[in-house]
Every structure is written in C-alpha cells, then in structure tokens.
Amino acid sequence: MDNDQGVLQTVPIPEAMAYILLRPLLMRALSSIPDVQAGDSVWWHCDVIHAVEA
C-alpha cells in the first residue's frame, strides 16, 4: 500500500491531543505513514489523533 492509496494518517505529536481537546479547531499536522510493504506492521494508539487519507 502506497501513500496515495488511502493509508493511515496521524498527528505524531502526543501533546497535540490535549491541544485538540482544549481548542475546537483543526491542525494542519496530519502526516501519512511511509509506504507499507507485505510483512510490515503499523502500530499506533487509538488515543492518537488519526484519519484515513481520501
């Protein structure tokens, strides 16, 4: 799966969660994960801000 195929996006800043909870606005901080190859794994915590690319 390549970056342009709807991969997971995250805001890789743990402190951003508190910021988002305290201020109802959107951040331009989403980063796509690197290209994923067969056998790779992706780990994240559900409390980290995340989205799926369009």
C-alpha positions in Angstrom: 0.0 0.0 0.0 1.5 3.3 -1.0 0.9 6.8 0.4 -1.6 7.7 -2.3 -3.8 4.6 -1.6 -5.8 5.8 1.5 -3.2 5.0 4.2 -3.4 5.8 7.8 -2.6 9.4 8.8 -1.6 10.6 12.3 -0.6 13.7 14.1 2.7 12.4 15.5 2.8 14.9 18.4 1.5 13.4 21.7 0.9 16.9 23.1 -1.5 17.7 20.2 -4.3 15.6 21.8 -4.6 17.9 24.8 -4.5 20.9 22.4 -7.3 19.5 20.3 -9.4 18.7 23.3 -9.0 22.2 24.7 -9.4 24.1 21.5 -12.0 23.0 18.9 -10.0 23.7 15.7 -8.3 21.7 13.0 -4.5 21.4 12.8 -2.5 21.1 9.6 -0.3 18.4 11.0 -1.5 15.1 9.5 1.4 13.0 8.2 0.9 9.9 6.1 2.7 6.8 7.2 5.5 5.6 4.9 4.8 3.1 2.1 3.8 -0.3 3.6 5.1 -3.5 2.1 4.0 -7.1 2.6 5.2 -8.2 6.1 5.3 -4.6 7.5 3.2 -3.7 10.5 1.9 -0.3 11.7 1.4 0.4 15.4 -0.4 3.4 16.9 -2.6 4.1 19.9 -6.3 4.9 19.4 -5.9 8.0 21.5 -3.5 9.5 19.0 -5.3 11.8 16.5 -5.6 9.8 13.3 -7.5 9.7 10.0 -7.6 7.8 6.8 -6.5 9.5 3.6 -9.1 10.2 0.9 
